[in-house]
Amino acid sequence: MGGVVGWLLILLAPLIGGVLYGMERKLKARMQRRAGPPLMQPFYDFFKLIDKRPMVVHSLHGYLGILHFLGMWLALAVLLSGGDLLMVIFMHLLANSFLIVAAFSVRSVYSQLGGMRQLLAILAYEPIFLLAGVGFYFLSGSFEAKAVFELSSAPLWAMWGIVIAIIIVMPAKLKKSPFDMAEAHQEIIGGAEIEYSGLFYEALYTARWLEYLFAYAFIVLFGGANWLLGLALAAVVFLLVTLVDNATTRLNWQQTVAITLGLSLPLGAINLLLIGIQ
């Protein structure tokens, strides 16, 4: 995805991600038979946070939050520009690592518990994205996202098992029920983000929008050169994740890891094996 369109998507990524986050909140409210907030509510929250007093535990804690946002934006930029998928996955992991280190850098029990659970969440979903990267390499002969977007035959048909595996772990990636253990607002009050406020929390809030856009942009890859198929698949996954989030309760970390790795990892590995022997 290069050229002017690619650069526009990269520059406007926070805005697009904010609209996507607002759409999810609106859809979630409708599923619960509520009117819900306005579509632009995430941006209203954004400007409200500007006026909040930034209370920083220590300077490193604040800087790590900003690095989390910048790292997420950079990972998304590499993906949208058609760059190396292994680099994309690594940079996304690095961005999350900044937040985890920030969580452990303060003495708050809730923050440290959230950081530990975020580590477990990464263990649950990151191997599946690596399997997807290898699967794209088998089909395109390259780890470049650009090569995947140019495939005439949609990877969806050959990588159906990995697609199902990604759908299984997507709630863990986006901190949604039943795998929202990293945030768990009923229990640890936001987890790793609890000690942030004002401008520094705003960085994390915007990083969440980028996380949404990153996840669904990755799904579009399975459409190959067929953009409509990729976008349709991303829309279906978006609706499914929102529905599951509304219809399920949170599982504990043992259940989360057991279900995600016990189901998605074997499914993805078997699919990868079948692609390799063809």
Order of alpha helices (4+ residues) and beta strands (2+ residues): alpha-alpha-alpha-alpha-alpha-alpha-alpha-alpha-alpha-alpha-alpha-alpha-alpha
